[in-house]
Structure formats: structure tokens, C-alpha cells
Amino acid sequence: MTPAQLKELQELSHIFSQGKASPQQMQQLSALLAQINCYGEENRAEESEQVNFIDTPHFG
């Protein structure tokens, strides 16, 4: 999650906690969460590729 996404999430969370969220803000939260989830999946895929690499053993 980027710092900008975190800030936006905090602002939306505050609005929702007050019960003042508009339909537009609900869509904004949905889009933000989708971005965060996609970003997380990309990072996990990259980490998985790095972790799953196993070199051929060299005996000699």
C-alpha cells in the first residue's frame, strides 16, 4: 500500500465511521480496496518467483 493510498483509506474510514459516506465515497472505497488488493497480489507473485527459484545442485 502506498502512502497516498493509506491516507485516502484513513480519510474514507473517518467519513464512514461518522455515517456520512455518500454513494460516490462508497465507490471510491471500493476502487481503492481493489487497487490495494491488486498491488498486494503483484508483490506476492514477485516474492513467490524469487523464493521458488532453486538452483541446480553442483556436486564435484
LINJOBEL-V926207 format. One record per run of one state. SS is the DSSP state (alpha for helix, beta for strand, coil for the rest). FROM is the first residue (numbers start at 1). TO is the last residue. If there is no record, write none. Layout:
ss	from	to
SS	FROM	TO
SS	FROM	TO
This chain:
ss	from	to
coil	1	2
alpha	3	17
coil	18	22
alpha	23	51
coil	52	60
